[in-house]
Amino acid sequence: MLNRLWPSLFLLAFFSCLYQAMMGHPEVLAATIEASFKTAKSAVEIAIGLVGLLCFWLGLFQIAEKSGLTDKLAWALSPLFRRLMPEVPAGHPAIGSVTLNMAANMLGLDNAATPMGLKAMKDLQSLNPNPDTATNAQILFLVINTSSVTLIPVSIFMYRAQFHAPNPASVFLPILLATCASTFSGIMMVAWIQKLKLWDRVILAYAAGFAILMASLISLIVGLPAEALGERSALIGNLALFGIIALFLLAGWRKNVALYDEFITGAKQGFDLAVGLIPFLVAMLVAVSMLRASGVLTVFLDIIAKGIALLGLNTDFVPALTTALIKPFSGSGARAMMIETMQTYGVDSFPALVAATIQGSSETTFYVLAVYFGSVGIRRERHALACGLFADFVGVVAAVLASYWFFHV
């Protein structure tokens, strides 16, 4: 998909500049080329600036993995997945690998979550009577992955910190609300199609526990004025981050993990990851900056804004929709859109806050589907794509609504 989308962005910018030059505005060409040079340099600076933060958090995640936190969370989630995947026999390795993947995702262990996810899909494939067609369990597993279940969106905090946001974690609660809405809607859609028995006592117990947690968090912000919601979200987010750091270190200490050595092992991955981001950031940020400098992006957003205005709705969130539109197709592309919105409007502007919340609300549906199903040779995805895109849509709507609640004065 990106092989078609990416060059299309440059061609749109080119034809827009050509048209404007013919209409007596040749300066647009120079402005667009200048934007490409500036943005290419900026993309490298952004990636290099992330090295320290990536090293720190990947080092902590290494400790969490070695301390067995992932295994404990997987053990806690295992009874739930046994009910949601009734065709998987009790004691089958697939239940263990699925819950390990979910646990790693929840803790933000992206480097461990993907290999575990591929193993989970392979284990589920061993039960598949039709190897080229996705089973119900595989579809549910994929939709949960695409709807994003990360409880601590560290990567988004890091990008906001890179752009000097006063409170990088102020988007914590909006993202949590949006990603929960995305995941819940995806599960409910799959359950409706697959006719899962959601009234099981174990499922209801998990749902009740989660509802109590969310109600507790919401009770901390109910009644606060709009200008105080972001501050309270930042407070809760910062406490959560500090608590996660303490939890990882205490768990590692309790298991006699060589904390410093493991931290260094994980931190070494941070530099490679930051450098690896450079080509993706350059590719997408330059394309988007040229699209904006040529006027195409402005015209596109104006058309959407006018349509939304006709419905009598506020249009302040429209600039963030570029992130939402690219998100299902490309994680790196959506990240670039979010960064470009931060650069254009300011990191704590309303569009940038909405874009950050959208970025944390779901995963890259087409990419996850291609990688996970492609790894086991599945060609017929059945209702997986439709359910994944539905969860994406709900996540975007929830992200916009949560942003208005927290940040729009």
C-alpha positions as CSV (number, residue, x, y, z in Angstrom):
1,M,0.0,0.0,0.0
2,L,2.8,2.5,0.9
3,N,4.5,1.8,-2.4
4,R,1.5,3.5,-4.0
5,L,0.6,6.0,-1.3
6,W,4.1,7.5,-0.8
7,P,4.9,8.5,-4.4
8,S,1.4,9.8,-4.8
9,L,2.0,12.4,-2.1
10,F,5.0,13.8,-4.1
11,L,3.1,13.7,-7.4
12,L,0.1,15.6,-5.9
13,A,2.5,18.2,-4.6
14,F,4.3,18.5,-8.0
15,F,1.1,19.0,-10.0
16,S,-0.2,21.5,-7.4
17,C,3.0,23.5,-7.7
18,L,2.9,23.3,-11.5
19,Y,-0.7,24.5,-11.6
20,Q,0.0,27.4,-9.3
21,A,3.2,28.4,-11.3
22,M,1.1,28.5,-14.5
23,M,-1.4,30.7,-12.6
24,G,1.3,33.2,-11.8
25,H,2.6,31.9,-8.5
26,P,6.0,30.3,-9.2
27,E,7.3,31.1,-5.7
28,V,5.3,28.0,-4.5
29,L,7.9,25.8,-6.3
30,A,10.8,27.3,-4.3
31,A,8.9,27.1,-1.0
32,T,8.0,23.5,-1.6
33,I,11.6,22.5,-2.4
34,E,12.9,24.5,0.6
35,A,10.4,22.7,2.8
36,S,11.8,19.3,1.7
37,F,15.4,20.3,2.7
38,K,14.4,21.7,6.1
39,T,12.2,18.7,6.9
40,A,14.8,16.1,5.9
41,K,17.2,17.8,8.4
42,S,14.5,18.0,11.0
43,A,13.6,14.3,10.7
44,V,17.2,13.3,11.5
45,E,17.3,15.7,14.5
46,I,14.1,14.3,15.8
47,A,15.4,10.7,15.6
48,I,18.7,11.5,17.2
49,G,17.0,13.4,19.9
50,L,15.1,10.3,20.9
51,V,18.2,8.2,21.5
52,G,18.4,8.9,25.2
53,L,14.7,8.3,25.9
54,L,14.7,5.1,23.9
55,C,17.8,3.8,25.6
56,F,16.2,4.5,29.0
57,W,12.9,2.8,28.4
58,L,14.2,-0.2,26.5
59,G,16.6,-0.8,29.3
60,L,13.7,-0.8,31.8
61,F,11.7,-3.0,29.5
62,Q,14.6,-5.5,29.4
63,I,14.5,-5.7,33.2
64,A,10.7,-6.2,33.2
65,E,11.0,-9.0,30.7
66,K,13.8,-10.8,32.7
67,S,12.0,-10.3,36.0
68,G,9.0,-12.3,34.8
69,L,6.4,-9.5,34.9
70,T,5.2,-10.6,31.5
71,D,4.7,-14.1,32.6
72,K,2.7,-13.0,35.7
73,L,0.4,-10.8,33.6
74,A,0.0,-13.6,31.1
75,W,-1.0,-15.9,34.0
76,A,-3.6,-13.4,35.1
77,L,-5.1,-13.0,31.6
78,S,-5.1,-16.7,30.7
79,P,-8.6,-17.6,32.1
80,L,-10.1,-14.7,30.0
81,F,-8.6,-15.9,26.7
82,R,-9.7,-19.5,27.4
83,R,-13.3,-18.2,27.3
84,L,-12.9,-15.9,24.4
85,M,-11.3,-18.6,22.3
86,P,-13.5,-21.7,23.1
87,E,-12.2,-23.7,20.1
88,V,-8.7,-23.7,21.6
89,P,-8.3,-26.8,23.8
90,A,-7.5,-26.3,27.5
91,G,-3.8,-26.5,28.1
92,H,-2.9,-25.8,24.4
93,P,0.3,-23.8,24.0
94,A,-1.7,-21.2,22.0
95,I,-3.3,-19.9,25.1
96,G,0.0,-19.3,26.7
97,S,1.6,-17.5,23.7
98,V,-1.5,-15.4,23.2
99,T,-1.6,-14.2,26.8
100,L,2.2,-13.5,26.7
101,N,1.7,-11.4,23.6
102,M,-1.1,-9.4,25.3
103,A,0.9,-9.0,28.4
104,A,3.9,-7.7,26.5
105,N,1.7,-5.2,24.6
106,M,0.1,-3.9,27.8
107,L,3.5,-3.3,29.3
108,G,4.7,-1.6,26.2
109,L,7.3,-4.3,25.4
110,D,7.1,-3.9,21.6
111,N,10.4,-5.6,21.1
112,A,9.1,-8.7,22.8
113,A,5.4,-8.4,21.7
114,T,5.9,-9.0,18.0
115,P,7.9,-12.3,18.2
116,M,5.4,-13.5,20.8
117,G,2.6,-12.5,18.5
118,L,4.0,-14.4,15.6
119,K,4.5,-17.5,17.8
120,A,0.9,-17.1,19.0
121,M,-0.4,-17.0,15.4
122,K,1.7,-20.1,14.6
123,D,0.3,-21.9,17.6
124,L,-3.2,-21.0,16.6
125,Q,-2.5,-22.1,13.1
126,S,-1.7,-25.6,14.3
127,L,-5.4,-25.9,15.2
128,N,-6.6,-24.6,11.8
129,P,-8.4,-27.2,9.7
130,N,-8.3,-24.8,6.7
131,P,-4.7,-23.4,6.6
132,D,-5.5,-20.6,4.1
133,T,-8.5,-19.3,6.1
134,A,-8.4,-17.5,9.4
135,T,-10.1,-19.2,12.4
136,N,-12.3,-17.4,14.9
137,A,-9.5,-17.5,17.5
138,Q,-7.0,-16.0,15.0
139,I,-9.4,-13.2,14.1
140,L,-10.1,-12.3,17.7
141,F,-6.3,-12.3,18.4
142,L,-5.6,-10.1,15.4
143,V,-8.4,-7.6,16.2
144,I,-7.2,-7.2,19.8
145,N,-3.7,-6.5,18.5
146,T,-4.8,-4.0,15.8
147,S,-7.0,-2.1,18.4
148,S,-4.0,-1.6,20.6
149,V,-3.9,-2.6,24.2
150,T,-0.8,-0.6,25.4
151,L,-1.7,0.8,28.9
152,I,1.4,3.1,29.1
153,P,2.0,4.8,25.7
154,V,5.6,5.7,26.4
155,S,6.5,6.3,22.8
156,I,4.0,9.1,22.5
157,F,5.2,10.7,25.7
158,M,8.7,10.5,24.3
159,Y,7.8,12.4,21.1
160,R,6.0,15.0,23.1
161,A,9.0,15.4,25.3
162,Q,11.2,15.7,22.3
163,F,9.1,18.8,21.2
164,H,9.5,20.2,24.7
165,A,5.9,19.7,25.9
166,P,5.6,21.1,29.5
167,N,3.6,17.9,30.5
168,P,4.4,15.1,28.0
169,A,2.1,12.7,29.9
170,S,-1.0,15.0,29.8
171,V,-2.4,12.8,27.0
172,F,-2.3,9.7,29.2
173,L,-6.0,9.5,30.2
174,P,-7.4,10.5,26.8
175,I,-5.3,7.8,25.1
176,L,-6.3,5.3,27.7
177,L,-10.0,6.1,27.2
178,A,-9.6,6.0,23.4
179,T,-7.6,2.7,23.2
180,C,-10.1,1.1,25.7
181,A,-13.0,2.1,23.4
182,S,-11.1,0.8,20.4
183,T,-10.3,-2.6,22.0
184,F,-13.8,-3.0,23.6
185,S,-15.6,-2.3,20.3
186,G,-13.3,-4.6,18.4
187,I,-13.9,-7.5,20.8
188,M,-17.7,-6.8,20.9
189,M,-17.9,-6.8,17.1
190,V,-16.0,-10.1,16.9
191,A,-18.1,-11.6,19.7
192,W,-21.3,-10.6,17.9
193,I,-20.2,-12.2,14.6
194,Q,-18.8,-15.3,16.2
195,K,-21.6,-15.6,18.7
196,L,-19.3,-15.8,21.7
197,K,-20.9,-16.3,25.1
198,L,-20.0,-13.1,26.9
199,W,-22.3,-13.8,29.8
200,D,-19.7,-16.3,31.2
201,R,-19.0,-15.6,34.9
202,V,-15.2,-15.3,34.3
203,I,-15.6,-12.8,31.4
204,L,-18.1,-10.8,33.5
205,A,-15.6,-10.8,36.4
206,Y,-12.8,-9.4,34.2
207,A,-15.2,-6.9,32.7
208,A,-16.3,-5.8,36.2
209,G,-12.7,-5.4,37.4
210,F,-11.8,-3.3,34.3
211,A,-15.0,-1.2,34.7
212,I,-14.0,-0.5,38.4
213,L,-10.5,0.5,37.3
214,M,-11.8,2.9,34.7
215,A,-14.5,4.3,37.0
216,S,-11.8,5.0,39.6
217,L,-9.7,6.9,37.1
218,I,-12.7,8.9,35.8
219,S,-13.8,9.7,39.4
220,L,-10.5,11.6,39.7
221,I,-11.4,14.0,36.9
222,V,-15.2,14.3,37.1
223,G,-16.3,17.8,37.8
224,L,-12.9,19.4,37.0
225,P,-12.9,22.5,34.7
226,A,-11.5,22.0,31.2
227,E,-8.3,23.8,32.0
228,A,-7.6,21.5,35.0
229,L,-8.3,18.2,33.2
230,G,-5.0,18.2,31.3
231,E,-3.1,18.9,34.5
232,R,-4.8,16.0,36.3
233,S,-4.2,13.7,33.4
234,A,-0.5,14.7,33.5
235,L,-0.3,14.1,37.2
236,I,-1.9,10.6,36.9
237,G,0.3,9.8,33.9
238,N,3.5,10.9,35.6
239,L,2.6,8.9,38.7
240,A,1.9,5.9,36.5
241,L,5.2,6.3,34.7
242,F,7.1,6.6,38.0
243,G,5.2,3.7,39.4
244,I,6.1,1.5,36.4
245,I,9.8,2.4,36.8
246,A,9.7,1.4,40.5
247,L,7.7,-1.7,39.7
248,F,10.1,-2.9,37.1
249,L,13.1,-2.3,39.3
250,L,11.6,-3.9,42.4
251,A,10.4,-6.9,40.4
252,G,13.9,-7.3,39.0
253,W,15.5,-6.9,42.4
254,R,13.2,-9.5,43.9
255,K,14.1,-12.0,41.2
256,N,17.8,-11.3,41.6
257,V,18.1,-9.9,38.1
258,A,21.4,-8.1,37.4
259,L,19.6,-4.8,37.1
260,Y,22.4,-2.7,35.7
261,D,23.7,-5.3,33.3
262,E,20.2,-6.0,31.9
263,F,19.4,-2.3,31.7
264,I,22.6,-1.8,29.6
265,T,21.6,-4.8,27.4
266,G,18.2,-3.3,26.7
267,A,19.5,0.3,26.4
268,K,21.9,-0.7,23.6
269,Q,18.8,-1.4,21.4
270,G,17.7,2.2,21.9
271,F,20.4,3.7,19.6
272,D,19.8,1.1,16.9
273,L,16.1,1.8,17.1
274,A,16.5,5.6,16.9
275,V,18.8,5.3,13.9
276,G,16.5,2.9,12.3
277,L,13.7,5.4,12.5
278,I,15.5,8.0,10.3
279,P,14.7,6.5,6.9
280,F,11.0,6.2,7.8
281,L,10.8,9.7,9.3
282,V,12.6,11.3,6.3
283,A,10.4,9.5,3.8
284,M,7.1,10.5,5.3
285,L,7.9,13.8,6.8
286,V,9.4,15.2,3.6
287,A,6.4,14.0,1.6
288,V,3.9,15.6,4.0
289,S,5.8,18.8,4.3
290,M,5.9,19.2,0.5
291,L,2.2,18.4,0.4
292,R,1.5,21.1,2.9
293,A,3.9,23.7,1.3
294,S,2.3,23.1,-2.1
295,G,-1.2,23.8,-0.7
296,V,-2.7,20.3,-1.3
297,L,-2.9,19.4,2.3
298,T,-4.6,22.7,3.2
299,V,-7.2,22.3,0.5
300,F,-7.9,18.7,1.5
301,L,-8.4,19.7,5.2
302,D,-10.5,22.7,4.2
303,I,-12.9,20.4,2.3
304,I,-13.2,18.1,5.3
305,A,-13.7,21.1,7.6
306,K,-16.5,22.5,5.5
307,G,-18.3,19.2,5.4
308,I,-18.0,18.9,9.2
309,A,-19.1,22.5,9.6
310,L,-22.3,21.8,7.6
311,L,-23.2,19.3,10.3
312,G,-22.9,22.1,12.9
313,L,-19.9,20.6,14.5
314,N,-16.7,22.2,15.7
315,T,-13.8,21.8,13.3
316,D,-10.8,22.5,15.4
317,F,-9.8,18.8,15.4
318,V,-9.7,18.5,11.5
319,P,-5.9,19.1,11.1
320,A,-5.3,15.9,13.2
321,L,-7.3,13.7,10.8
322,T,-4.2,13.2,8.7
323,T,-2.9,10.9,11.4
324,A,-6.2,9.1,11.5
325,L,-6.4,8.6,7.8
326,I,-2.8,7.1,7.5
327,K,-2.9,5.1,10.8
328,P,-4.6,1.9,9.4
329,F,-2.0,1.7,6.6
330,S,1.3,2.7,8.2
331,G,2.5,3.2,11.7
332,S,5.5,5.1,10.6
333,G,3.4,7.2,8.3
334,A,0.9,8.1,11.1
335,R,3.8,8.9,13.4
336,A,5.2,11.2,10.8
337,M,1.7,12.9,10.4
338,M,1.5,13.3,14.2
339,I,5.0,14.9,14.3
340,E,4.2,17.1,11.3
341,T,1.1,18.4,13.2
342,M,3.2,19.1,16.3
343,Q,5.7,21.0,14.2
344,T,3.1,23.0,12.3
345,Y,0.7,23.9,15.1
346,G,2.8,23.4,18.3
347,V,3.1,20.4,20.5
348,D,0.4,21.6,23.0
349,S,-2.0,22.9,20.3
350,F,-5.4,21.3,20.2
351,P,-4.7,19.6,16.8
352,A,-1.4,18.2,18.1
353,L,-3.0,16.8,21.2
354,V,-5.8,15.2,19.2
355,A,-3.2,13.7,16.8
356,A,-1.2,12.2,19.7
357,T,-4.4,10.7,21.2
358,I,-5.4,9.2,17.9
359,Q,-1.9,7.8,17.4
360,G,-2.2,6.0,20.8
361,S,-5.8,4.8,20.2
362,S,-5.1,1.9,17.8
363,E,-2.5,0.0,15.8
364,T,-1.7,-0.3,12.1
365,T,-4.5,-2.7,11.0
366,F,-3.3,-3.5,7.4
367,Y,0.3,-4.0,8.6
368,V,-0.6,-6.2,11.5
369,L,-3.0,-8.3,9.3
370,A,-0.3,-8.7,6.6
371,V,2.5,-9.6,9.0
372,Y,0.5,-11.9,11.3
373,F,-1.6,-13.7,8.7
374,G,1.2,-13.7,6.2
375,S,3.5,-15.4,8.6
376,V,1.3,-18.5,8.6
377,G,0.1,-18.4,5.0
378,I,-3.5,-17.2,5.6
379,R,-5.1,-15.6,2.5
380,R,-8.8,-15.4,3.5
381,E,-9.1,-13.1,6.5
382,R,-12.9,-13.4,6.7
383,H,-14.2,-10.7,9.0
384,A,-10.8,-9.8,10.5
385,L,-10.3,-6.6,8.4
386,A,-13.8,-5.3,8.8
387,C,-13.7,-5.7,12.6
388,G,-10.2,-4.2,12.8
389,L,-11.2,-1.1,10.8
390,F,-14.4,-0.8,12.9
391,A,-12.2,-0.7,16.0
392,D,-10.0,1.9,14.4
393,F,-12.9,4.1,13.6
394,V,-14.3,3.9,17.1
395,G,-10.8,4.6,18.5
396,V,-10.5,7.8,16.4
397,V,-14.0,9.0,17.4
398,A,-13.2,8.3,21.1
399,A,-9.9,10.1,20.7
400,V,-11.5,13.2,19.3
401,L,-14.2,13.2,22.0
402,A,-11.7,12.6,24.8
403,S,-9.5,15.4,23.5
404,Y,-12.5,17.8,23.5
405,W,-13.3,16.8,27.0
406,F,-9.7,17.3,28.3
407,F,-8.2,20.0,26.2
408,H,-10.7,22.1,24.4
409,V,-11.6,25.3,26.3
